Amino acid sequence: MCGIVAYLGDKEAQPLLLEGLRRLEYRGYDSSGIAILNGKGLETVKKVGRIQNLENALALHPLHGSLGISHTRWATHGKATDVNAHPHIDASGKLALVHNGVIENYSLLKRKLEEKGLKFRTETDTEVLAFLIGFHFDSLDAAMDNRLEVAVMEALREVTGTYGLVAVHEDQPDIMVGARRGSPLVLGIGPHEHFLASDVSAIAAHTQTVAHLRDFDVVTIDRQGYRLKSLSQNQAGLEISQIDYQAAEATLGDFPHYMLKEIFEQTMSVQNAVRGRLNLEESTAQLGGLNLTPQDLREIDRILITGCGTAMHAGMVGEYIIESLAHVPVEIDYASEFRLRNSPLDRRTLVLAVSQSGETEDTLGALREARRKGHRVLGICNNVASTLARETDGGVYMYAGPEISVAATKSFTSQVVIFVLLGMLLGRMRFLSASQGREMIEAIEALPDQITTVLRQSDHIRQVAEKYRHSKSMLFFGRQMQYGIALEGALKMKEITYIHAEGHPTAELKHGVIALIDENTPSVFLCPRDGAYDKNINNLQQVRARKGPVIAVATEGDTEIQNHADDIFFIPDAPEYTAPILSVITLQLFAYHMAVILGRDVDKPRNLAKSVTVP
Ligand code: M6R
């Protein structure tokens, strides 16, 4: 949530920072800003709205200099305005700060600084931190070489909360200081230049050599290099690694939006999640990253899956998959709830934390809570350099490539296929026969072609979306493995079209939801040919009897469904554990086309951000 890019090197900073901000815009886009030290002093430009507004302002008055910091914001404290945008400047006007995270004790710190006569210009917590660092800087000896570093460290010792930050000061014009606690910050190391950024995507085009700061690290960069300090006792050095990240992967190509590109990438991303993980000889899956022996896996007698948003919905599908394939009881809980709950887990319970970004604050809170109580926590994650990847005992990477659109699509299907692999692995150690394992492998291997078949319906789905464009509200129904898909279909619809949408277990219809049915409220029924088909059709008829329009997601070759639905999205025939991967794609396309028809900002819907790094 919010993006930071900072540069110190021998090139002009402004174009590098703007390019980095563009790549980070998915993290937040309420406002953005830049501050550059040009040898004479500090110059800052901040603009509310998209980064284009900042670019327009800088096109008129470019900033020159080879040291700069920049930020794109998702507002937490204070409205989205020019003045609340980062960088924030201290009372002296010489220090600039960009900050991600939340300073929890900012009111107290603000009061203390006000008592010393300082006057604030904004309502933000970041300005308080800028003032606090500036206050320490001004109290230190002007001859100190490490004055800014010490000022940052002293200020951070007074702070409770989270931060990824970078500070610069015009009295130390060749230095920038970065620090991290709870909000990611990566150091990029290039020849004669260094970067600090909240995400490698911002700097990957310029350097592949990076080091991820750990909590409490403070890094000081000057023209000679960098040095590391820590606010904790832990003094270990930074681990430098080479990133395998193609900047090109994060570009649009011929697609009008990242969301559509990522929907179409699912043929490939599902294969990437499976590659090297099918053991044909043993008719099972192999997931080396779990770091568990076969005996450990056999001893698991309960699984708790946790995550937020789309990742949570994937977990809900995973619950049904694992229970049906492996007969291991599975519980699922929102990470935000689980972290506050005193859940009675025991040593044989495995906790699975699911997150595309690996940086979602509530998911990290849940995994830390589980680990605090001594439970084994595994991650299902896309971002290999994330906090979640570092803090879990093992896990499974999705290898889905960068997901830029705020609306998650390909990460969902990768998560679900990983649950199928996990279900197969645990199942084959318990009840599943070799021939059942082989059938499963065949079903998984059929997915890429089946996904291509679903994607071919994109135009048809667009026509259906056109028909329902005036809807104010939509309902989504599914049961068992399709229940999570109903929730995910509704989430996709509401988050990018702003149409009110609700997902429900199909049979709950008659317990209250049916009161919402009228001729203007379409219902999407997930009713592939599975064990619940007849029951689904019964419920669907109850909607039709009340003149509610019905869109069905059904299995190819189902001729009966034509008699019951106004519109149909077909998916290829598939077992119940892979069918959700196919049905969700129809709903991703439905939401996408509806959003385009309604003229919405598809990749950056209002009020949202890609990674929610605040609680
Ligand atoms: O990065 P994560 O998977 O942890 O993100 C969790 C949710 O914030 C995310 O899935 C969100 O719900 C998506 N924007 C939905 O499309």
Residues whose N, C-alpha, C, O or C-beta is under 5 A from the ligand:
A	BS01	M6R	C308 G309 T310 A311 V354 S355 Q356 S357 G358 T360 V406 A407 A408 K610 V612
